[in-house]
Amino acid sequence: MSLTKTFLNRRSFLKVSALAGGGLLMSVGWLASCKPDAEEEVLGMPEEWIRINGFIRIGDNGLITIMSPNPEGGQNVKTGMPMIVAEELDADWSKVVVEQAPLDTDNFTRQFIGGSQAIRLGWPILRKAGATARQLIINAAAQTWNVPASEITTEAGFVIHSGNKKKVHYGELATLAATLPIPEEVKLKEIKDFNIVGTSRKNVEAKNIVTGKPLFGVDYKKEGMLIAMIIHPPAHGLRLKSFDATEAMATPGIKDVFQIKSHQDDYERTFFDTTSFTDLVAIVGNTTWEVMNAKKAVKVEWETFPTYEEKRDWNGRKELRTIPGGLESEPQQLQKMTEASQKARTVRKDGNPEMAFKNASKIIEKTYNGPFLAHNCMEPMNFFAHVQGNKVECAGPLQKPELTEKALSSRLGVPIENIHIEMTRLGGGYGRRSYAHWLIEAAVISQKVNAPVKLMYSREDDMTGGIYRPAYQATYRAALDEKNKLIGFHVNAGGLVEPPTYPNRFPAGAIENYWAEEWIVPSNITVGSFRAPRSNFIAAAEQSFLDEIAEAIGKDPIDFRLELLKKAKQNPVGENNDYDPDRYAGVLQLVKEKSNWGQHEAGISRGVSAYFCHNSYAAQVLDLKMVNGQVQVEKVVQALDCGLIINPDAARNLCEGAVVDAIGTAMYGELKFNQGIPDKNNFDRYRMIRMREAPKVIETHFVENHIDPTGLGEPGYPPLFAALANALYKATGKRMYKQPFISEINV
């Protein structure tokens, strides 16, 4: 076992003396926040403590409740995070009850999901939580039996004396344990001794999901709750001028129709305060159906807005962001992107790439384009809010509640400690539910009508309301000498309104003359995080281009990548390369072996790709065939290195979902604008992948190591785009330079 400091204080443990039969209640928040707090007396356990603190509960009957601190969006953290706690606690998993913790910014930091960081950052926190509770139980047993703590062991929720073999469950010692001094350091298990982490466990919410029990924000109900909907401008670049609600107010069940402002004009927005429209019309009534009908009766007049500046705080970096006026259309956007690419700024340069291209015997140059993409969560945006004077109660699906809480406090003028946010399961997310303007809208509406309100977005509200995956463009150039050796590499990439470049990722560090440039085009079309932000485009472009280089120099695409990685390991160029060449090569070698790369099957076209992002490595081989002009994906074999796997079944499910998601997006995902108006507003026009288009077989293999866990929700998504593109080239003879690929295939 390894020793780790606990950094505990008295408030870190909420003492439960009034609980019938005793019990230990342990807050895990101290590990997340490490904030010094004042001494606090022993407390009973009122109902509110259950709702607002991250903790472990140990009952007198040995039952253990573990609160899961982060939101659950289908990535299975509500099972995985408690598994880590239970492992170090040495609990019997069959006697563990898992509950979703509410937002508690006093006890937790980064109580949100995003960037595939929940398990990675929670790993040391949750291990210490379980290990410390276990040590307290051991100390309580030692005191009770009057024996040294070193003679006591634990197993599956029981304490055992090594001498006389006396054995009791944790619950019999919990009350005493709660009164003992907090240990300064605790022992963590050796990974070889794990019996919960690394084993497959069923999703703790599986029964609720399959039986349709309320889990999601749309399920939330409260007595006296009204339903609200909003009307936002039909085009990006427009704002509210006036409205007439006379007819709407005359329809059944309608309480009020009024204008709201989600953010004040002088509000300094943080990263996730992005919203397309701040001036809205709100309709409030008794039922969703009544409000939807009344919404159609509201007469609204819009006007274009002029260019303006928006105050931003990017994690302490202040800036004024210019939001251009006008109504944008795709042809003009593409023209601006081309113009901006000619004025790009250098973000990395190794060697002398200009000379390499000047002296090249052959130059390969290709440009790749990716469109705007909508998130299309299955559960449209919604949130419950009840503002009662200086007290706010909220509930709904939200990825980053602790960040949104600050914006809500500022907008309502309510102290942050008076805001309570209950987290429901997310009905889809991957970035969309990070930008929780709908929570603020719900709260502003509730404050106005002085009643509990659930705000509901229609599918059209959601799909036309912004926060899209940006539109990107990247031009790659490769310089080859007279021996077909790669001597220069250049990438020039940008987008509306962010660049997709990661200048220090592969193949940086593997090429002597390397040059990366980036640029942006301002836009009033709001963009934001999408599954594997930026990587979801640049991986597709980069890995497709690497295949094209490999073909030009006559090398196998996997061998070509492995050669570059060997150079990056043995003789790296530059000092800021942010990937491990060995781990990168490891997933390529594993997928090569598992896919039987090099063995060709008649009628099957194969493509390969690999990428590093979110601290993890992924490589994929995709097999497809063309059937009556249609793409049929037969099989995907993928290899991932994300460190130690917490729950193998859940990990495979997550990676399989990434494959299906990526195929659908690469083939069909696209949103265009004409005079600021999105060309799609529902699934009848926005093409999604269908069941018959999913791969017939998906094999997922993990590199076995004892490295601390890293990201998994996103790393398997970006490389699949290029694996598909490279397979399509083999099948059709056409390179895929523009997403969605269906538009390239049908040309």
C-alpha positions, 0 to 999 in steps of 0.5 A: 500500500502507498501512504497519502496525506488526508489534509482533513479538518473537523468539518470534513466529517459530519458527526451523526449522533442522533441517527438511530443505532449510530452511523458514520457520515463522511464528507468527501468534499474536503478532498476536492476543495482542501479548504480550511474550515472552522471547527464544527461540533458534532451534528445530527443528520437532518434531511438537508445534509443529505441533499447538499453535501458529498459524503459516505454514509455507513448505517448501523446495519452495514449498508453503505450509501455513496454519493456521486458528486458529478452529473451523470450524462450517460458516461456512467460516472454515477457508477464509476466514481462510487466504485473508486470510493468503495474499493478503498473503503473495502466495501461489499459492492452489493451492499452499496447504495449510490445517490446523486449528490446535489451541487455543493460548492463549499465541499466540491471543486469541479463538480461538473462533467466536461473534457473527459476529466471526471474520473481522471481528476476524481481518482485521487480524491475518491480514493482518499475518501474511501481509504480515510473512512476505512482507516477510521473504522479500523481505529474504532475496532482497535479501540473497542477490542483494545488491540493494535490497529496493525492487527486489524484487516478489512474485507467486503465491509467487515472488520477482522482481527487477525489474532482471534478472528473476531469479525463485525460489519462496519455499521457496528463501529460507525458511531465510534469511528465518527468521534475519533481523530482524523488520521493525518495519512492513510494507506491506499491499496495496491492496484493488484489488490483491487477487487471492485475497480477493474471489474464490470459492474452494472449501471446503478441506474439501469433498472430505473432507466429500463423501467422508465422511472423519473430521472431526467429534467423533463420528468421533474414536477412540483406542486403548483408548477407552471410551464414556460416556453420562449420565443427567440429570434428566427435568425442569428443577427436579429434581436427583439423589437416588439411583440403583441400577445393579445391573441396569445393571452386569450388562449386557454390556460395562459397566465402571462406573456412578457419580455425577459432578458437572460443576461444584462448588457453590461454583464461580464460573461465567463466561458460558459455564459455563451448564449445566442439570444438574450432578449426573449419573449416568455409564455407561461401557462398551465400545460405544455400543450396550452403554452405551445399553442399560445406561442404560435399566436404571439406576433413578434417583430425583429430587427437586425442588431449592429456590431457590438462588444461583449465583456469576457473573462476567460479564466482570469484573462479579460477581453472585449469580444466583437460580435459582428452585426448582419445576417450571415450566409454560408458562401460569405462565411467560406469566403471570409475563412479563405481570406483569414487563412491568408493572414494566419499567425504562427503558433509553432515553427520547427526548423526551416519549413519555408526552405524545405518547401522551396527545395521540395521535389514534390508538394502535396496540398489539400484543404479540408472543411467541416460544417457547423453541427448541432448537438441534437440531444434526445432530451431538449433543453429544460429546467425547473426554477422556483425563485422565492425572494432571496431563495432559489431552488432549481433542478434539471440537466446541467453539465457545469452547475457550479459555474452556472450558479455564479451567473445565476447569482449575478443575474438575480441578485441572490447570494450564491449560498441561497441557491440550490441546484439539484442535478438530474440525469442528462438526456444527452449533452457532450457540451450542449448542456454546459451553456445553461442559459435556459436555467437562467431564463427559467429563473428569471421567468419564475422571479417575474411570475412569482411561482415555480416554473419549468421551462421547456424548449421545443426541438426547434428552439434547441436546434436553431438556438446556437451553441453549435460545433464551429465551422472549420477549415484546414489546409495541409501541405507536405514537402517531399524530397527526390527520394520521397522522404517527408522533409516538411509539414505545414498546417494552416487552420481556423474557423468560425469563431475558434481555431481547431489547431493543437500545434504541439500534438503529433506529428509535431515533434516527429518532423524536422521542418514543421509549421503550424498557423491558425486564424479565426473569423468573428461571427454572431453565430454562437459556438461552443463545446462539442464532443472532443472540441476542435479535435473532432475536426482536426483529427479527421483532417490530419489523419486523412492527410497522413494517409495521403502522404503515406500513399504518395511515398509508397508506405503502409499507413500504419507503418508510416505513422509508427516510423514518425512516432519512432523519430519522435521518441528517439530524436524529438523535434522541439520541447513542447510535444504533448504526447507520449510516442510509446503510448501512441505507438502502442495503440497503433500496434495493438489495433494492427494486431487485433484487426489482422491488418494486412490481411485483405478480404474481398470486397472490403475496404479498410481505413485506419486512424489514430489520435491523442486527446484528453490525455488518452490514445485511440486507434481504429481500423474500419472495414466497409463495403459499398452495397448498391451505392450505399456505405455499409460499415462491417466492422470497427476494431479499436484500441485505446490507452486510457490508463486503468479501466474502472468498469470494463463493460461501461468503458466498452459501451462508451467507446462503442457509442463514440464509434456510432456517433462519429460515423453518423456525424461524419456521414450526415452531420451538417448545418448551413445558414442563409441570412442567419437562418439555420437550414434545419430545425428538426430531425426531419431534415437534420440527418442522423445515423440509423440503426442499420447504418451502425457497424455490424461488429465493434471490437474494443481493446484496451492497453493494460497498464497501471497508469492512473485513469485518463479521459474516455468519453471523447478520445474514441470519437475524433479518429473514427472520422478519418478511419471512415474517410480513408476506407471510403477512399479505398472503396470509391477512389475519392478522398474525403475533403468535406464533411459530411462525407455523403456529399462527397460520395454522391458528387 
